[in-house]
Amino acid sequence: MKKVVAVIVAAGEGVRMGDGPRKQYLNIGNLPVFVHALLAFDKNPEIDHIVSVLPESDLSFCQGKIIALLHFNKDLQLVAGGASRQESVYNGLKAVEDDCDIVVIHDGVRPFVSDRLISESVTGARKYGACIAAVPVKDTLKIVRNNAIQKTLPRDQVWLAQTPQAFRYDLIVRAHETARKEQFKETDDAALVERFGGEVYLIEGELLNIKITTPEDLKIAEAILSISNTA
């Protein structure tokens, strides 16, 4: 039977967080940010295997000081990332075995991904080939050049992309390999599929599915965790 594999990408440098540990290793509650994401996928019944992409220099540390101290129900494989997010995702994809049908790509610094988002993204990828989580914007969006507004975008047509982003394995590998050949760079995997002619469908994401990027995000995450623990 074909497998569903989660590729959790946490290989960034975390420069916007300032000095100190990389953002994926900062604690929310008593666990590092990326571990919250790993555990969410570990408990989801749709997922068969997890690939965690981390900085190459951190693999031994993460295995010995973090992963070995926790219990995972599913096979968890650590893979070295690359010089960019796109390269890191590609490294994760190449580590996936041939019996994979669907791959779910998720930012390791989005610790509060829900069961619903994981399961619905897998269902969407099975049906359409490519499916991502996104949320509609609430604010009015402006295109600006030199501090002058050039255009106001129609808010009802603009969504904010999140992860998870799920794809047929052959589709997303082909998109990445074509991008590498053409030296094309993008900030998310859906854009690679779009560029090379694939249709990508949306499921509605969640506002609590935040990405930890700045110290302020970490404070918000602590508040979310506190509310979740008392709910």
C-alpha positions as CSV (number, residue, x, y, z in Angstrom):
1,M,0.0,0.0,0.0
2,K,1.3,3.5,-0.9
3,K,2.3,5.6,2.0
4,V,1.7,9.2,3.1
5,V,4.9,10.9,4.2
6,A,5.2,14.2,6.1
7,V,8.3,16.3,5.3
8,I,8.7,18.8,8.2
9,V,11.2,21.5,7.2
10,A,13.1,23.1,10.1
11,A,16.5,23.8,8.5
12,G,16.4,27.7,8.7
13,E,18.9,29.9,10.4
14,G,16.2,31.9,12.3
15,V,18.0,35.2,11.7
16,R,14.9,37.3,12.4
17,M,14.7,35.9,15.9
18,G,18.0,37.6,16.8
19,D,20.9,36.2,18.8
20,G,20.7,32.9,20.6
21,P,19.4,29.4,19.5
22,R,17.7,28.9,16.2
23,K,14.0,29.6,16.4
24,Q,13.0,25.9,15.8
25,Y,14.8,24.9,19.0
26,L,13.2,27.6,21.2
27,N,10.8,26.2,23.7
28,I,7.0,26.7,23.7
29,G,6.0,25.2,27.0
30,N,8.6,22.5,27.6
31,L,9.2,21.4,24.0
32,P,11.1,23.0,21.1
33,V,9.0,24.6,18.4
34,F,9.7,22.0,15.8
35,V,8.9,19.1,18.1
36,H,5.3,20.4,18.5
37,A,5.0,20.1,14.7
38,L,6.5,16.6,14.7
39,L,4.2,15.4,17.4
40,A,1.1,16.7,15.6
41,F,2.0,14.6,12.5
42,D,3.0,11.7,14.6
43,K,-0.4,11.4,16.1
44,N,-2.4,11.9,12.9
45,P,-3.6,8.5,11.5
46,E,-3.1,9.6,7.9
47,I,0.7,9.9,8.2
48,D,2.8,6.8,7.8
49,H,6.4,8.2,8.0
50,I,8.0,11.5,9.0
51,V,11.1,13.1,7.5
52,S,12.4,16.0,9.6
53,V,14.8,18.3,7.7
54,L,17.3,20.1,9.9
55,P,20.6,22.0,9.6
56,E,23.3,19.5,8.8
57,S,25.4,20.7,11.7
58,D,22.6,20.0,14.1
59,L,21.7,16.5,13.2
60,S,23.6,14.7,15.9
61,F,22.5,17.2,18.5
62,C,18.8,16.9,17.6
63,Q,19.0,13.1,17.5
64,G,20.8,12.7,20.8
65,K,19.5,15.6,22.9
66,I,15.9,16.0,21.6
67,I,14.5,13.1,19.5
68,A,16.0,10.3,21.6
69,L,14.3,11.7,24.7
70,L,10.8,11.6,23.2
71,H,8.5,8.8,22.1
72,F,7.3,8.7,18.5
73,N,4.8,6.1,17.2
74,K,6.0,6.4,13.6
75,D,9.3,6.1,11.9
76,L,11.1,9.4,12.1
77,Q,14.1,10.2,9.8
78,L,16.4,13.1,10.1
79,V,17.7,14.7,6.9
80,A,20.2,17.5,6.3
81,G,18.8,20.7,4.8
82,G,20.3,22.9,2.1
83,A,21.2,26.5,1.6
84,S,17.6,27.6,1.1
85,R,14.1,26.4,2.0
86,Q,13.6,25.1,-1.5
87,E,16.8,23.0,-1.3
88,S,15.8,21.7,2.1
89,V,12.4,20.6,0.9
90,Y,14.1,18.9,-2.1
91,N,16.5,17.1,0.2
92,G,13.5,15.9,2.2
93,L,11.7,14.7,-0.9
94,K,14.7,12.8,-2.1
95,A,14.9,10.9,1.2
96,V,11.4,9.6,0.7
97,E,11.1,6.0,-0.5
98,D,9.5,5.0,-3.8
99,D,6.3,3.6,-2.1
100,C,5.2,7.1,-1.2
101,D,1.9,8.3,-2.8
102,I,1.2,11.6,-1.0
103,V,3.8,13.9,0.6
104,V,2.7,16.6,3.1
105,I,5.2,19.5,3.4
106,H,5.0,21.5,6.6
107,D,7.0,24.3,8.2
108,G,8.6,23.1,11.4
109,V,8.1,26.5,12.9
110,R,4.3,26.2,12.6
111,P,3.8,24.3,15.9
112,F,0.0,24.4,16.1
113,V,-1.0,22.6,12.9
114,S,-4.3,20.7,13.6
115,D,-5.4,17.2,12.8
116,R,-8.1,18.7,10.6
117,L,-5.6,20.6,8.4
118,I,-3.3,17.5,8.1
119,S,-6.2,15.2,7.2
120,E,-8.0,17.6,4.8
121,S,-4.8,18.4,3.0
122,V,-4.1,14.7,2.4
123,T,-7.7,14.2,1.2
124,G,-7.3,17.2,-1.1
125,A,-4.0,16.0,-2.6
126,R,-5.5,12.6,-3.3
127,K,-8.5,14.2,-5.1
128,Y,-6.7,17.0,-6.9
129,G,-3.0,16.2,-6.9
130,A,-2.1,19.4,-5.0
131,C,-3.8,21.1,-2.0
132,I,-2.7,23.7,0.5
133,A,-4.0,25.4,3.6
134,A,-4.6,29.2,3.3
135,V,-6.6,31.9,5.1
136,P,-8.5,34.8,3.5
137,V,-7.0,38.2,4.3
138,K,-8.8,40.5,6.7
139,D,-7.0,43.8,5.9
140,T,-6.9,45.8,2.7
141,L,-3.8,45.1,0.6
142,K,-1.7,47.7,-1.2
143,I,1.0,47.4,-3.8
144,V,3.6,50.1,-2.9
145,R,6.6,51.5,-4.6
146,N,8.8,54.2,-2.9
147,N,6.2,54.6,-0.2
148,A,3.5,55.5,-2.8
149,I,0.5,53.2,-3.3
150,Q,0.4,51.9,-6.9
151,K,-2.6,49.6,-6.6
152,T,-5.2,48.3,-4.1
153,L,-5.8,44.5,-4.5
154,P,-9.3,43.0,-4.4
155,R,-9.4,41.5,-0.9
156,D,-11.9,38.8,-1.8
157,Q,-9.4,37.3,-4.3
158,V,-6.3,37.2,-2.0
159,W,-5.5,34.4,0.5
160,L,-2.5,34.0,2.8
161,A,-0.7,30.7,2.1
162,Q,0.1,28.4,5.1
163,T,1.4,24.9,5.4
164,P,0.6,22.0,5.3
165,Q,0.9,21.8,1.6
166,A,0.1,18.3,0.2
167,F,0.9,16.8,-3.2
168,R,1.1,13.7,-5.2
169,Y,4.7,12.7,-4.7
170,D,5.5,12.4,-8.4
171,L,4.0,15.8,-9.1
172,I,6.0,17.7,-6.4
173,V,9.3,15.9,-7.2
174,R,8.9,16.8,-10.9
175,A,8.1,20.4,-10.0
176,H,11.2,20.7,-7.8
177,E,13.5,19.0,-10.4
178,T,12.2,21.3,-13.1
179,A,12.8,24.3,-10.9
180,R,16.4,23.1,-10.2
181,K,17.0,22.7,-13.9
182,E,15.6,26.1,-14.8
183,Q,17.2,27.7,-11.7
184,F,13.8,29.0,-10.6
185,K,13.3,30.0,-6.9
186,E,10.1,30.4,-5.0
187,T,9.0,30.8,-1.4
188,D,6.6,27.9,-1.2
189,D,6.1,24.6,-2.9
190,A,2.7,25.3,-4.4
191,A,4.2,28.1,-6.5
192,L,6.5,25.6,-8.2
193,V,3.5,23.4,-9.1
194,E,1.6,26.5,-10.3
195,R,4.6,27.7,-12.4
196,F,4.8,24.4,-14.3
197,G,1.1,24.1,-15.1
198,G,-0.4,22.3,-12.2
199,E,-3.6,23.4,-10.4
200,V,-3.5,23.8,-6.7
201,Y,-6.6,23.7,-4.6
202,L,-7.2,25.4,-1.2
203,I,-8.6,24.3,2.1
204,E,-9.3,26.9,4.6
205,G,-6.4,27.2,7.1
206,E,-6.5,28.4,10.7
207,L,-5.5,31.6,12.3
208,L,-3.8,29.7,15.2
209,N,-1.6,28.0,12.6
210,I,1.0,30.7,13.1
211,K,4.6,30.7,11.8
212,I,7.2,31.5,14.5
213,T,9.5,34.1,13.0
214,T,10.0,36.9,15.5
215,P,10.2,37.2,19.3
216,E,6.7,38.6,19.2
217,D,5.5,35.4,17.5
218,L,7.0,33.3,20.3
219,K,5.0,35.3,22.9
220,I,1.8,34.7,20.9
221,A,2.6,31.0,20.7
222,E,3.0,30.8,24.5
223,A,-0.4,32.5,24.9
224,I,-2.0,30.0,22.4
225,L,-0.5,27.1,24.3
226,S,-1.7,28.4,27.6
227,I,-5.2,28.8,26.3
228,S,-5.1,25.3,24.7
229,N,-4.0,23.7,28.0
230,T,-6.8,25.3,29.9
231,A,-9.6,24.6,27.3
